[in-house]
Amino acid sequence: MEDIDKKVETEDISDDLWMKRYELENKLEEIYQQEELHWKQRGDLTWLLEGDSNTKFYHQFANGRRRKNTIISLETDQEEIKTQEEIMIHATDFYKKTIWILYPE
């Protein structure tokens, strides 16, 4: 778009080039709307109602929930588990055993 705008300042451009510019502008507007929707979905309703939008504080708040809910390590009877794959395997096995104890076949 920038290149097309520079051409407009120095010379006349064709209708095809104008159409391409309008298409690019529409695509950019669509991307902006998708980004705004993404952050609205991630944020808390309170922040949206108060009008706090695309600021550093808002992004920290939106990402804080994910950081708070992340399990970094897990201590078992034998060891400390630190990788996400091992944590997932341990948690899955734990609940599979619990279900089996509560509902044996």
Order of alpha helices (4+ residues) and beta strands (2+ residues): alpha-alpha-alpha-alpha-beta-beta-alpha
